Amino acid sequence: MKAEILALLRESGEFVSGQELCSRFGVTRAAVWKAIGQLRKEGYEIEAVQNRGYKLVAAEVYGENELRSRIRTAWAGAELHFHRITGSTNLLAKQAGEEGAPHGALFVADEQTAGRGRRGRSWQSPPGANIYFTILLRPDFAPDRASMLTLVMAHSVAEAIERLTGLEPEIKWPNDVLLDDKKICGILTEMSLEREYIQYVVCGVGINVADQDFPEGVREHATAVETVWGRRVSKGVLLQYVMEAFEKDYDAFAAAGDLSPLLESYNRRLVNLGRRVRVLDPKGEWEGTARGANARGELLVEDEAGTVTEVYAGEVSVRGIYGYV
C-alpha cells in the first residue's frame, strides 16, 4: 500500500485527504497514518495539514517503494525485488529463474559487490551513483534468437535516456550505449537451456547516472548521464522509462521473431555506421566499413574488395580503427 499511496500523492501534486486515501485503498485512518510514517522514515518529506490531508514535498528516495510507485508496465518489472547491496543482480535473477520466478521479474540493486561485464570483466558498481538491474525473461522463441535481446535492451535504454533528457544516445554495436562517444551503459545477457528450449534469459544492465570519478583504465572511455546532461537525473524515472521502452520493444521483437520492427531506429543510433572498424575474429583480424545491423542483429561489414560479411556478436568483437568507436 505504501507504493500506491506514494504514487497517488505524486500524481496529485496537491493535498490528498486522509478519507480519500482510506476509501481508495479500503483501509483505516490508522493504517494510512502508519504507511505515511513509514514513508517518512525512508526519507520522504510528506506534509500533513488538518482538514486538508497529505502532500508529497520531497519527490524521490531511490528504493523499493519509489520503484513500485513508478513502474506500471503490464509485465516488465511487475514483480520487483530491490536490494540495497548484493553481489550481482544477474546471479539473483538466475537463482530466481531456477525457482520459477515469472517472465518480467526485475531485480534492482543500489550497489553490487561482484558486478560483471562481457567476457568476465568486472563492472564497477558503487552505491548511490548508478542504476543496476536484471530482468528475467522466459521467451518462447528459439535459442539462436536470444543473443538479439542485448540489442533490444540497448535500444530501449537509449530510447529511455532520450525521453528523459532530450539527449541523443548512440549505440556501439552490439549493445554499448554511448553519450559523447563514451560508454554510459553496459549489458550482459545470459541464457539457461533445457534440452533445446530456453528455460530463461537474464538481461543485466548497468547505467552510469551520477557524475563520478571512474577508475583508471575505464576513465578514458566512460561517462555518465548527469555529466553530459548537466542536470540531476531521477534514477526512479529513468528505470521506469527503461521498463516501458523495453516492454514495448520486446513485445515487437517477439512478435516479429527478429529485430525488423526496431532496425531503422537501432541503425539510426548506431555510432559504427559508415565508420572504419577492426573485426577481432579468432580466425584473424581484418578491417572494413560498418554498413549497419541486419534483422538478426549481425553487423554488416564491407571489406576493401566490396565483400559484405555478417559479423555475429557472439563470436567476434568490433573496435574502431582510431579508438573506442
Backbone bond lengths (Angstrom), bond angles and torsions (degrees), N, CA, C in turn:
res aa  C-N    CA-C-N  psi(-1)  N-CA   C-N-CA  omega(-1)  CA-C   N-CA-C  phi
1 M - - - 1.454 - - 1.531 111.48 -
2 K 1.340 117.20 -29.76 1.467 119.74 -178.69 1.526 111.23 -58.63
3 A 1.324 116.01 -43.73 1.463 119.26 -179.74 1.523 111.26 -64.51
4 E 1.333 116.71 -37.83 1.469 120.37 -179.99 1.530 111.25 -67.79
5 I 1.338 116.55 -40.54 1.468 119.84 176.37 1.522 110.06 -63.71
6 L 1.310 116.37 -43.55 1.456 121.08 179.22 1.526 110.93 -59.47
7 A 1.325 116.50 -44.93 1.470 120.51 179.74 1.525 110.90 -62.52
8 L 1.331 117.04 -42.13 1.462 121.02 -178.80 1.530 111.09 -65.71
9 L 1.328 117.39 -43.58 1.464 120.60 178.98 1.526 110.85 -64.41
10 R 1.334 116.83 -40.33 1.463 119.68 -179.81 1.525 110.45 -65.98
11 E 1.321 116.79 -45.73 1.460 120.65 -178.00 1.528 111.72 -65.08
12 S 1.326 116.94 -34.30 1.460 120.47 -179.68 1.524 111.33 -71.01
13 G 1.329 115.31 -47.96 1.460 119.41 -176.80 1.524 112.93 73.20
14 E 1.304 116.77 -2.84 1.465 122.57 -179.52 1.522 109.04 -127.83
15 F 1.311 116.58 -175.31 1.455 120.34 176.26 1.527 110.29 -69.97
16 V 1.321 115.05 138.26 1.462 121.72 174.45 1.519 106.78 -120.65
17 S 1.312 116.35 127.16 1.463 119.75 -174.50 1.522 111.31 -68.76
18 G 1.322 114.56 151.70 1.454 119.70 176.10 1.512 111.72 -60.47
19 Q 1.344 117.09 -36.48 1.454 120.79 179.69 1.524 111.20 -64.62
20 E 1.328 116.53 -39.14 1.469 119.52 178.00 1.519 110.91 -63.98
21 L 1.329 116.67 -40.43 1.457 119.87 178.41 1.523 110.91 -65.57
22 C 1.327 116.07 -40.79 1.469 119.92 177.44 1.522 111.07 -60.70
23 S 1.332 116.10 -46.50 1.459 120.79 -178.42 1.516 111.28 -66.74
24 R 1.336 116.16 -41.76 1.463 119.97 -177.35 1.528 111.83 -62.32
25 F 1.340 116.60 -40.96 1.457 119.80 -173.16 1.529 113.69 -107.49
26 G 1.327 116.35 1.00 1.460 119.79 175.75 1.519 113.73 65.04
27 V 1.337 116.59 40.70 1.467 120.77 -178.34 1.524 109.44 -130.25
28 T 1.329 115.25 174.18 1.462 120.82 179.98 1.526 110.42 -84.72
29 R 1.336 115.43 166.28 1.461 120.04 175.75 1.532 110.56 -62.55
30 A 1.324 116.41 -34.10 1.466 120.12 178.82 1.536 110.49 -63.21
31 A 1.333 116.00 -39.51 1.464 119.99 179.41 1.529 110.75 -66.91
32 V 1.328 116.25 -38.77 1.462 120.25 177.25 1.526 109.80 -64.25
33 W 1.313 116.46 -46.02 1.462 120.63 -179.25 1.528 110.84 -61.30
34 K 1.338 117.10 -39.67 1.461 121.24 178.36 1.528 110.61 -63.12
35 A 1.344 116.69 -44.11 1.462 120.87 179.79 1.526 111.01 -63.97
36 I 1.327 116.68 -41.75 1.467 120.62 177.74 1.524 109.93 -61.81
37 G 1.324 116.80 -42.28 1.458 120.86 178.89 1.515 112.27 -62.13
38 Q 1.329 116.95 -39.88 1.462 120.51 178.93 1.525 111.00 -67.09
39 L 1.324 116.72 -39.12 1.469 119.62 177.37 1.519 110.94 -64.55
40 R 1.329 116.88 -38.84 1.464 120.41 177.41 1.524 110.69 -62.89
41 K 1.341 117.21 -40.14 1.460 120.61 178.44 1.525 111.42 -63.42
42 E 1.312 116.74 -30.17 1.462 120.44 178.20 1.525 111.93 -73.70
43 G 1.338 116.80 -16.11 1.456 120.18 177.91 1.509 115.69 121.63
44 Y 1.341 117.65 -2.53 1.461 119.93 178.72 1.523 110.19 -76.27
45 E 1.310 116.12 138.55 1.467 121.36 174.94 1.518 107.77 -96.10
46 I 1.303 115.60 109.42 1.466 121.58 -177.97 1.526 108.23 -121.39
47 E 1.306 115.44 118.90 1.461 121.44 -178.97 1.523 109.66 -84.21
48 A 1.322 116.63 137.74 1.466 122.13 177.14 1.519 109.24 -122.59
49 V 1.337 116.60 125.50 1.460 121.94 -179.62 1.527 108.14 -130.14
50 Q 1.315 115.46 129.43 1.463 120.28 -178.78 1.525 110.62 -58.59
51 N 1.309 115.26 136.54 1.464 125.22 179.47 1.543 113.35 70.16
52 R 1.321 116.91 2.29 1.458 119.82 176.67 1.525 111.53 -119.33
53 G 1.340 116.93 -36.71 1.446 120.34 176.82 1.510 112.72 110.08
54 Y 1.337 114.98 -139.17 1.464 121.32 -172.37 1.522 110.39 -122.36
55 K 1.349 114.58 145.37 1.461 120.58 178.42 1.523 108.83 -138.32
56 L 1.335 115.89 131.12 1.462 121.36 177.92 1.523 108.89 -78.44
57 V 1.326 116.73 123.67 1.459 121.99 -179.52 1.520 110.32 -101.53
58 A 1.348 117.34 -56.26 1.460 121.49 177.05 1.526 108.49 -87.05
59 A 1.334 116.32 129.40 1.453 120.15 -164.33 1.513 115.58 -86.13
60 E 1.349 120.36 -26.27 1.462 117.96 -171.66 1.512 113.34 -148.50
61 V 1.319 115.67 133.61 1.457 124.73 166.00 1.518 105.11 -129.15
62 Y 1.318 117.90 109.88 1.466 120.99 -172.63 1.529 110.35 -65.24
63 G 1.309 115.90 113.85 1.452 120.93 -178.23 1.514 110.28 -178.99
64 E 1.320 116.14 -170.32 1.464 121.49 -173.07 1.523 112.39 -61.11
65 N 1.331 117.88 -47.65 1.457 119.54 -177.46 1.523 111.87 -66.82
66 E 1.326 117.16 -37.77 1.465 120.51 176.86 1.520 110.41 -59.63
67 L 1.333 116.38 -46.84 1.458 119.90 -177.72 1.531 111.49 -69.97
68 R 1.327 116.76 -40.93 1.471 119.19 178.12 1.532 111.16 -62.40
69 S 1.312 116.43 -32.52 1.461 119.54 -178.50 1.526 111.90 -75.75
70 R 1.325 116.95 -17.36 1.462 120.58 -176.59 1.525 113.36 -104.39
71 I 1.323 117.86 -39.22 1.465 120.59 -173.42 1.519 109.28 -81.27
72 R 1.328 115.91 108.71 1.468 122.49 -176.31 1.520 111.74 -122.29
73 T 1.325 116.59 27.37 1.462 121.45 -179.91 1.526 110.29 -72.59
74 A 1.339 115.40 165.80 1.457 119.93 -177.42 1.528 111.71 -70.22
75 W 1.343 117.19 -42.10 1.470 119.49 -177.89 1.535 113.63 -138.94
76 A 1.310 118.72 -28.21 1.466 120.88 -176.55 1.531 110.24 -75.78
77 G 1.319 116.12 100.73 1.452 120.43 -176.98 1.513 114.32 90.49
78 A 1.335 117.22 7.32 1.466 119.43 179.33 1.531 110.35 -62.01
79 E 1.341 116.70 -35.05 1.466 120.52 170.23 1.528 107.03 -103.27
80 L 1.323 115.96 120.12 1.462 120.72 -171.90 1.524 110.73 -121.75
81 H 1.343 114.97 135.51 1.462 121.69 175.04 1.527 107.46 -127.53
82 F 1.329 117.06 118.71 1.459 120.92 -179.00 1.521 109.70 -114.23
83 H 1.349 115.76 135.72 1.462 121.85 179.32 1.524 108.77 -129.51
84 R 1.318 116.71 132.78 1.460 119.06 174.85 1.526 110.32 -63.60
85 I 1.334 115.88 -40.42 1.459 120.35 179.72 1.520 108.64 -147.54
86 T 1.329 115.81 138.16 1.464 121.14 177.22 1.516 108.30 -152.94
87 G 1.320 116.16 168.28 1.457 119.28 176.69 1.514 111.09 -67.75
88 S 1.325 115.93 -56.79 1.465 121.90 -177.28 1.516 109.20 -157.07
89 T 1.328 116.83 130.67 1.465 119.44 177.43 1.530 110.71 -66.84
90 N 1.341 118.08 -29.87 1.462 119.38 175.97 1.527 111.17 -62.99
91 L 1.325 116.93 -41.15 1.465 120.20 178.54 1.526 110.93 -64.89
92 L 1.334 116.82 -40.80 1.463 120.01 176.39 1.520 111.10 -60.07
93 A 1.334 115.71 -44.29 1.460 120.17 -177.71 1.525 111.63 -67.12
94 K 1.328 116.84 -38.96 1.468 119.51 179.66 1.528 111.22 -66.51
95 Q 1.321 116.16 -40.37 1.463 119.04 176.55 1.530 110.27 -62.51
96 A 1.330 116.63 -43.51 1.461 120.38 178.74 1.521 110.97 -65.76
97 G 1.336 116.85 -34.97 1.458 120.52 176.96 1.511 111.85 -61.51
98 E 1.328 116.18 -39.57 1.468 120.27 177.78 1.522 111.54 -68.11
99 E 1.319 116.26 -25.35 1.469 121.17 -176.86 1.522 112.89 -95.69
100 G 1.344 116.65 5.20 1.464 119.85 173.26 1.509 116.42 94.97
101 A 1.334 118.92 16.10 1.468 120.84 177.99 1.521 110.16 -59.21
102 P 1.320 118.00 148.50 1.466 121.01 -172.25 1.523 113.83 -79.47
103 H 1.305 114.51 162.68 1.459 123.71 172.09 1.526 109.47 -53.93
104 G 1.328 115.86 127.37 1.461 119.90 177.96 1.505 114.34 94.97
105 A 1.342 119.03 -3.00 1.467 120.33 177.96 1.525 108.93 -59.48
106 L 1.325 115.91 135.25 1.463 122.07 -172.59 1.522 110.08 -118.60
107 F 1.335 115.35 131.50 1.455 122.17 -178.86 1.530 108.05 -120.05
108 V 1.329 115.90 119.63 1.467 121.96 -173.52 1.522 108.40 -123.90
109 A 1.330 116.48 141.64 1.463 121.07 176.24 1.523 109.56 -133.80
110 D 1.316 115.57 148.16 1.461 120.21 173.12 1.529 110.48 -84.05
111 E 1.342 116.14 -23.60 1.460 120.66 178.09 1.523 108.87 -149.74
112 Q 1.331 116.16 141.13 1.461 122.22 173.34 1.524 109.15 -118.69
113 T 1.322 116.41 138.90 1.462 119.95 177.32 1.521 112.06 -99.13
114 A 1.335 116.99 -10.89 1.468 120.22 -178.10 1.524 110.38 -140.37
115 G 1.342 116.27 41.70 1.461 119.89 179.23 1.522 110.99 -65.58
116 R 1.340 115.42 143.44 1.464 120.05 -177.83 1.519 110.67 -130.24
117 G 1.324 115.07 149.12 1.458 122.20 173.04 1.508 110.04 -110.14
118 R 1.326 115.61 -163.13 1.466 120.01 179.65 1.527 110.26 -67.46
119 R 1.343 114.41 152.18 1.469 123.40 176.04 1.527 112.02 56.51
120 G 1.354 115.43 32.49 1.449 120.55 174.13 1.514 115.85 77.00
121 R 1.324 117.55 6.33 1.464 119.76 -179.63 1.528 110.02 -69.84
122 S 1.330 116.53 148.46 1.461 119.72 176.58 1.525 109.14 -76.33
123 W 1.330 115.74 150.66 1.463 121.68 177.66 1.515 107.45 -120.17
124 Q 1.325 116.67 116.79 1.455 120.52 -178.53 1.526 110.22 -62.78
125 S 1.349 116.86 127.43 1.464 121.12 -173.14 1.520 111.57 -134.48
126 P 1.334 119.14 63.09 1.464 121.06 -178.64 1.526 111.47 -70.54
127 P 1.337 117.48 157.77 1.470 120.45 -178.80 1.516 112.31 -74.71
128 G 1.332 115.21 150.10 1.460 121.20 169.71 1.506 116.78 79.86
129 A 1.338 118.15 -18.24 1.456 119.85 -169.44 1.525 114.29 -96.15
130 N 1.321 116.92 -32.25 1.462 119.99 -166.13 1.518 112.44 -134.36
131 I 1.325 114.87 179.29 1.462 122.42 175.70 1.521 108.17 -108.99
132 Y 1.339 116.26 127.39 1.461 121.89 175.18 1.529 107.51 -127.68
133 F 1.326 116.59 122.40 1.464 118.67 178.50 1.515 111.11 -152.25
134 T 1.323 114.47 158.52 1.469 121.97 173.31 1.513 107.96 -134.99
135 I 1.314 115.65 135.13 1.461 120.52 175.59 1.524 108.75 -111.27
136 L 1.326 115.45 134.45 1.463 123.12 179.13 1.522 109.27 -92.15
137 L 1.326 115.99 129.75 1.459 121.31 -178.03 1.529 109.97 -123.90
138 R 1.314 115.49 144.28 1.467 121.18 175.79 1.529 108.70 -125.71
139 P 1.325 116.31 74.30 1.463 120.11 -175.98 1.527 111.63 -73.97
140 D 1.336 114.93 156.79 1.458 119.49 177.35 1.524 111.67 -110.13
141 F 1.353 116.60 19.69 1.456 119.22 177.20 1.531 109.82 -100.55
142 A 1.334 115.96 174.16 1.459 122.16 -175.38 1.529 111.32 -67.49
143 P 1.349 117.13 149.48 1.470 120.97 -178.40 1.520 114.36 -57.39
144 D 1.337 117.88 -29.10 1.461 118.90 -177.14 1.529 112.89 -69.44
145 R 1.329 117.07 -8.64 1.460 120.11 178.28 1.525 112.97 -95.45
146 A 1.321 116.27 -10.10 1.464 119.94 -173.85 1.522 112.58 -63.52
147 S 1.341 117.11 -33.41 1.466 119.04 -178.41 1.521 112.16 -62.12
148 M 1.327 117.55 -24.35 1.458 120.82 179.98 1.523 112.60 -69.68
149 L 1.333 116.94 -15.80 1.460 119.89 -178.94 1.524 111.99 -64.80
150 T 1.339 117.92 -27.47 1.458 119.19 176.65 1.525 110.61 -65.54
151 L 1.332 116.55 -36.60 1.461 120.55 177.65 1.524 110.48 -69.66
152 V 1.333 116.38 -38.85 1.464 120.51 177.61 1.526 109.82 -60.51
153 M 1.334 116.47 -46.66 1.464 119.66 -178.80 1.520 111.41 -65.77
154 A 1.339 117.74 -40.12 1.467 119.77 178.02 1.522 110.73 -59.03
155 H 1.325 116.36 -42.90 1.460 120.77 177.94 1.519 110.89 -61.74
156 S 1.336 116.40 -42.49 1.467 120.74 -178.42 1.518 111.76 -65.18
157 V 1.339 116.90 -42.58 1.463 120.70 178.75 1.526 110.35 -62.69
158 A 1.331 116.48 -44.52 1.468 120.21 179.24 1.526 110.91 -61.68
159 E 1.332 116.87 -42.55 1.470 121.18 178.92 1.537 110.35 -62.11
160 A 1.334 116.48 -41.76 1.465 120.20 -177.85 1.516 111.28 -66.50
161 I 1.330 117.06 -42.44 1.463 120.06 -179.89 1.529 110.32 -65.09
162 E 1.323 116.77 -40.35 1.463 118.97 178.11 1.527 111.00 -65.08
163 R 1.319 116.90 -40.28 1.474 120.62 179.24 1.523 110.95 -61.22
164 L 1.336 116.97 -39.66 1.460 120.77 -176.94 1.520 112.55 -77.70
165 T 1.324 117.03 -41.60 1.461 120.50 -168.67 1.522 115.03 -109.55
166 G 1.334 117.22 -21.03 1.453 120.03 -173.31 1.516 112.79 83.13
167 L 1.354 117.33 -6.79 1.459 120.91 174.33 1.523 109.51 -69.83
168 E 1.320 116.65 164.78 1.462 120.70 -178.58 1.528 109.66 -119.35
169 P 1.329 118.00 84.51 1.461 120.70 179.62 1.527 111.45 -62.53
170 E 1.322 114.20 149.67 1.456 120.28 175.74 1.524 109.05 -112.81
171 I 1.321 116.34 167.22 1.462 121.98 -179.97 1.520 109.00 -121.78
172 K 1.314 116.32 126.41 1.454 121.48 170.54 1.524 106.61 -92.73
173 W 1.326 115.31 115.20 1.465 119.76 -174.84 1.518 111.19 -52.56
174 P 1.356 116.91 136.27 1.465 125.07 3.50 1.530 114.80 -92.87
175 N 1.362 117.55 -23.27 1.463 115.69 -166.50 1.519 115.65 -150.15
176 D 1.325 119.70 15.91 1.463 119.98 173.27 1.520 109.32 -86.91
177 V 1.331 117.11 128.60 1.461 121.60 177.91 1.527 108.04 -96.82
178 L 1.340 116.01 133.64 1.461 121.94 -172.25 1.524 112.35 -124.39
179 L 1.315 114.74 151.74 1.454 123.19 163.87 1.524 106.73 -132.36
180 D 1.316 117.49 134.64 1.468 121.79 -177.97 1.520 111.66 53.22
181 D 1.337 115.96 39.28 1.466 122.56 178.58 1.526 113.44 62.80
182 K 1.331 117.15 20.37 1.455 121.25 176.43 1.523 109.79 -125.13
183 K 1.320 115.43 149.24 1.466 121.54 -173.23 1.525 111.43 -75.56
184 I 1.326 115.09 131.51 1.465 120.01 174.07 1.522 111.86 -118.72
185 C 1.334 116.89 -9.11 1.466 119.65 -174.74 1.519 110.28 -150.20
186 G 1.324 115.45 134.15 1.454 121.87 172.21 1.524 110.01 -120.15
187 I 1.321 116.99 150.57 1.462 122.25 -175.72 1.525 108.80 -134.31
188 L 1.327 117.08 132.33 1.456 122.66 177.01 1.523 108.64 -127.15
189 T 1.337 116.09 115.87 1.459 121.93 -179.93 1.524 109.54 -109.30
190 E 1.321 115.85 130.62 1.465 121.75 179.68 1.523 109.11 -129.16
191 M 1.343 115.62 148.36 1.460 120.30 -173.02 1.524 110.30 -128.83
192 S 1.332 116.56 144.58 1.458 122.97 172.88 1.521 108.43 -116.23
193 L 1.315 115.66 125.78 1.463 120.87 -178.18 1.520 110.81 -106.02
194 E 1.319 115.61 147.08 1.454 122.87 173.00 1.520 106.92 -128.47
195 R 1.319 115.88 106.75 1.459 122.76 -167.97 1.519 108.59 57.56
196 E 1.318 118.24 -118.83 1.461 120.15 -178.98 1.520 112.37 -104.71
197 Y 1.322 115.89 15.21 1.460 120.16 -175.87 1.527 110.59 -117.29
198 I 1.332 114.79 151.94 1.468 119.65 175.70 1.521 108.93 -77.15
199 Q 1.334 116.02 121.38 1.460 119.61 173.13 1.529 109.52 -76.88
200 Y 1.342 115.34 -48.07 1.460 120.57 174.54 1.517 108.54 -164.82
201 V 1.327 114.95 162.23 1.459 123.43 172.74 1.518 107.15 -127.08
202 V 1.334 117.26 138.39 1.461 120.23 172.37 1.522 108.24 -116.25
203 C 1.299 115.73 132.91 1.467 122.28 -178.66 1.521 108.05 -118.61
204 G 1.330 115.48 106.03 1.459 121.27 -177.47 1.518 111.58 -97.58
205 V 1.325 116.26 139.47 1.464 122.11 -174.16 1.526 109.96 -134.65
206 G 1.323 115.56 136.03 1.457 121.42 170.69 1.519 108.82 -124.26
207 I 1.327 117.86 124.23 1.462 122.58 -179.50 1.524 108.45 -117.16
208 N 1.332 116.90 122.19 1.458 121.40 175.22 1.527 108.34 -74.20
209 V 1.319 116.89 115.42 1.458 121.45 -174.85 1.523 112.04 -106.03
210 A 1.334 117.56 -59.86 1.462 121.36 -173.29 1.525 111.66 -83.28
211 D 1.313 115.52 150.78 1.460 121.32 172.82 1.528 108.02 -60.32
212 Q 1.345 117.64 128.85 1.458 120.42 -172.46 1.522 111.13 -154.39
213 D 1.320 114.75 164.55 1.461 121.48 178.17 1.524 107.50 -96.25
214 F 1.320 117.25 105.69 1.458 121.36 -177.87 1.522 110.62 -76.44
215 P 1.332 116.79 152.47 1.471 120.73 179.70 1.525 111.78 -63.70
216 E 1.320 115.08 158.10 1.455 121.29 174.82 1.520 109.29 -58.14
217 G 1.304 116.70 138.61 1.457 120.97 -177.92 1.511 113.42 94.00
218 V 1.337 116.54 -20.56 1.467 122.35 177.66 1.519 109.94 -108.35
219 R 1.330 115.45 -32.25 1.462 123.05 -170.78 1.529 113.28 -52.85
220 E 1.320 116.55 -38.87 1.459 120.56 -174.40 1.530 112.68 -65.48
221 H 1.335 116.03 -30.39 1.461 119.35 -173.25 1.529 113.71 -115.91
222 A 1.335 118.72 9.25 1.463 120.84 -176.09 1.518 111.19 -123.40
223 T 1.331 114.53 149.95 1.461 121.01 172.46 1.522 107.81 -149.08
224 A 1.324 116.97 -174.60 1.462 121.55 -178.53 1.525 109.43 -134.57
225 V 1.313 115.46 158.70 1.469 120.63 -176.58 1.524 110.75 -60.54
226 E 1.340 117.22 -45.40 1.461 119.86 -178.35 1.529 111.85 -65.68
227 T 1.327 116.90 -32.70 1.461 120.79 179.50 1.516 110.28 -61.47
228 V 1.333 116.05 -43.25 1.462 120.88 -177.09 1.525 110.87 -80.10
229 W 1.312 117.02 -41.10 1.473 121.03 -175.75 1.519 111.30 -75.86
230 G 1.330 116.75 -32.91 1.463 120.42 -179.42 1.514 114.14 79.26
231 R 1.339 116.29 14.70 1.460 120.66 178.94 1.526 108.89 -138.39
232 R 1.329 115.84 161.88 1.455 120.22 178.14 1.531 110.14 -70.26
233 V 1.310 116.05 140.15 1.457 122.61 178.87 1.526 109.62 -107.74
234 S 1.311 116.94 132.03 1.459 121.62 172.29 1.527 108.18 -80.12
235 K 1.324 116.57 113.48 1.465 119.57 -179.78 1.529 111.02 -65.89
236 G 1.327 115.96 -34.87 1.457 119.13 178.43 1.515 112.25 -63.09
237 V 1.322 116.86 -44.60 1.468 120.47 179.01 1.521 110.42 -66.43
238 L 1.331 117.14 -42.76 1.460 119.13 -178.84 1.522 111.27 -62.69
239 L 1.317 117.53 -43.80 1.461 119.29 178.19 1.522 111.23 -65.45
240 Q 1.318 117.13 -37.64 1.470 120.87 174.34 1.524 110.44 -57.06
241 Y 1.321 116.90 -47.47 1.461 121.11 -178.46 1.526 111.72 -66.31
242 V 1.349 116.82 -35.48 1.465 119.31 177.04 1.527 109.91 -63.79
243 M 1.323 117.50 -44.45 1.462 120.43 -179.82 1.529 111.10 -63.16
244 E 1.313 116.87 -41.01 1.466 119.53 179.31 1.526 111.27 -65.35
245 A 1.332 116.28 -42.57 1.464 119.73 179.35 1.526 110.88 -67.55
246 F 1.343 116.57 -41.89 1.466 119.33 -177.08 1.519 111.44 -67.70
247 E 1.323 118.10 -40.04 1.463 119.70 178.43 1.529 110.62 -59.10
248 K 1.315 115.97 -44.17 1.477 120.36 178.97 1.531 110.70 -65.78
249 D 1.333 116.66 -47.22 1.464 120.70 -177.38 1.526 111.57 -66.07
250 Y 1.334 116.55 -42.22 1.467 120.07 -179.23 1.526 110.83 -63.83
251 D 1.324 116.60 -45.03 1.466 119.72 -179.48 1.525 111.06 -61.22
252 A 1.336 117.24 -39.53 1.469 120.77 178.15 1.520 110.43 -67.05
253 F 1.331 117.11 -42.91 1.462 121.89 178.59 1.527 111.00 -62.86
254 A 1.324 117.46 -46.51 1.458 121.20 -178.18 1.527 111.48 -64.47
255 A 1.324 116.81 -38.08 1.462 120.28 179.75 1.526 111.61 -67.83
256 A 1.336 116.56 -38.78 1.461 120.57 -177.98 1.524 112.25 -82.10
257 G 1.314 116.24 -27.86 1.455 120.14 -176.79 1.512 113.93 85.33
258 D 1.320 116.47 0.94 1.460 121.15 177.45 1.524 109.04 -160.05
259 L 1.324 116.10 -170.70 1.464 121.28 -175.09 1.523 114.05 -87.55
260 S 1.313 117.44 6.68 1.470 119.36 -173.62 1.530 113.91 -54.42
261 P 1.359 120.98 -37.70 1.470 118.42 179.51 1.529 113.63 -67.09
262 L 1.344 116.86 -22.54 1.465 121.26 -175.72 1.518 112.56 -106.57
263 L 1.340 116.82 -5.64 1.464 120.01 -165.97 1.521 113.21 -63.28
264 E 1.313 117.70 -43.76 1.464 119.95 -179.01 1.523 110.60 -61.19
265 S 1.318 116.52 -45.52 1.459 121.03 -179.31 1.523 111.00 -68.20
266 Y 1.335 117.20 -40.36 1.465 121.06 179.02 1.531 110.30 -62.14
267 N 1.315 116.95 -48.38 1.466 120.02 -178.28 1.529 111.93 -67.38
268 R 1.324 116.86 -28.82 1.467 119.96 176.08 1.523 110.66 -62.85
269 R 1.323 117.08 -30.68 1.458 121.69 179.75 1.533 112.88 -91.44
270 L 1.316 118.22 -6.98 1.461 121.65 -170.82 1.525 111.40 -70.75
271 V 1.338 116.14 111.10 1.460 120.41 -177.18 1.525 111.23 -68.99
272 N 1.337 117.36 -25.11 1.468 121.01 -179.87 1.521 113.02 -73.29
273 L 1.325 117.02 -18.83 1.460 121.21 -170.08 1.533 111.52 -56.93
274 G 1.323 115.45 122.61 1.456 121.26 178.83 1.514 114.56 78.59
275 R 1.328 117.21 0.90 1.465 120.64 -178.87 1.525 111.45 -98.10
276 R 1.307 114.81 154.78 1.455 120.85 173.35 1.526 108.75 -72.92
277 V 1.327 116.61 134.15 1.462 121.65 -179.27 1.523 109.58 -133.34
278 R 1.314 114.94 157.58 1.462 122.23 173.57 1.520 107.86 -109.88
279 V 1.315 117.09 122.83 1.457 122.81 -179.81 1.521 107.96 -92.64
280 L 1.334 115.74 116.10 1.462 121.56 -177.63 1.518 109.28 -92.63
281 D 1.320 115.39 80.14 1.462 123.50 -177.69 1.525 108.87 -94.33
282 P 1.345 118.23 134.05 1.477 119.77 176.67 1.532 112.79 -55.91
283 K 1.313 117.36 -24.36 1.463 120.89 179.99 1.526 111.71 -81.52
284 G 1.316 116.04 -9.76 1.455 120.35 -179.30 1.511 111.96 142.67
285 E 1.327 117.14 133.99 1.460 121.41 -179.64 1.526 110.42 -75.29
286 W 1.321 114.52 147.73 1.456 119.35 175.38 1.519 109.06 -152.76
287 E 1.319 116.41 164.77 1.457 121.69 -175.43 1.518 111.17 -120.36
288 G 1.332 114.86 153.51 1.449 120.11 178.38 1.519 109.99 -169.68
289 T 1.312 115.58 -167.08 1.460 122.14 -179.94 1.517 109.29 -115.87
290 A 1.329 117.24 127.89 1.464 121.54 -179.51 1.521 110.07 -72.65
291 R 1.327 115.91 129.43 1.464 121.43 -178.83 1.522 112.98 -111.92
292 G 1.325 116.86 11.61 1.463 119.77 177.95 1.513 111.60 109.41
293 A 1.318 115.45 169.63 1.462 121.83 177.73 1.523 109.26 -92.99
294 N 1.339 115.53 155.19 1.462 119.94 174.59 1.521 109.79 -103.11
295 A 1.320 117.11 -178.75 1.462 121.35 -174.55 1.523 112.78 -67.47
296 R 1.338 117.85 -14.79 1.468 121.59 176.64 1.530 111.85 -93.48
297 G 1.331 116.51 2.44 1.448 119.94 178.49 1.507 114.34 84.98
298 E 1.321 117.06 5.72 1.455 120.60 177.95 1.523 110.05 -82.59
299 L 1.341 116.32 148.06 1.451 120.96 177.04 1.533 109.34 -90.91
300 L 1.307 116.01 127.63 1.459 121.35 178.78 1.522 108.18 -87.66
301 V 1.332 116.03 119.12 1.465 121.18 -177.96 1.527 108.79 -123.31
302 E 1.323 115.02 125.21 1.463 121.47 -178.50 1.533 109.91 -99.69
303 D 1.338 116.58 125.49 1.465 119.66 -179.74 1.524 111.06 -87.18
304 E 1.334 116.55 -176.70 1.461 121.85 -176.07 1.522 112.49 -62.29
305 A 1.317 116.88 -27.72 1.468 120.70 -178.60 1.519 112.33 -84.48
306 G 1.333 117.11 -3.02 1.454 120.60 -179.95 1.517 113.98 90.29
307 T 1.331 116.61 4.48 1.463 120.65 178.36 1.524 109.85 -81.48
308 V 1.329 116.16 129.96 1.462 121.52 -179.86 1.525 109.42 -99.25
309 T 1.327 116.08 124.05 1.463 122.39 179.97 1.518 109.61 -110.55
310 E 1.316 115.74 138.51 1.468 121.49 176.64 1.528 107.99 -89.48
311 V 1.314 116.10 112.65 1.462 121.87 -175.46 1.524 109.18 -96.33
312 Y 1.330 116.53 124.58 1.459 122.35 -176.87 1.524 109.60 -96.88
313 A 1.318 116.34 128.92 1.469 120.88 -172.26 1.522 113.03 -64.22
314 G 1.312 117.99 -28.64 1.454 119.99 -178.46 1.507 113.83 -71.94
315 E 1.323 117.83 -13.70 1.455 121.34 -174.70 1.524 113.24 -109.06
316 V 1.324 117.29 -31.68 1.460 120.24 -172.49 1.528 110.29 -137.19
317 S 1.323 115.19 167.98 1.459 122.20 172.34 1.518 108.74 -119.11
318 V 1.321 114.96 158.04 1.475 120.77 179.07 1.520 107.94 -125.23
319 R 1.322 116.28 133.41 1.454 121.45 176.35 1.521 109.21 -127.40
320 G 1.316 115.31 154.18 1.450 118.74 173.60 1.526 111.05 -70.19
321 I 1.302 116.52 152.40 1.449 120.33 179.53 1.537 111.26 -67.16
322 Y 1.325 116.13 -36.47 1.456 120.62 -173.82 1.525 113.44 -109.36
323 G 1.328 117.99 16.06 1.440 119.73 -179.54 1.520 111.36 156.25
324 Y 1.344 114.66 -159.46 1.462 121.16 -174.91 1.512 112.57 -58.58
325 V 1.348 117.52 -40.79 1.457 120.40 -178.91 1.514 110.27 -111.27
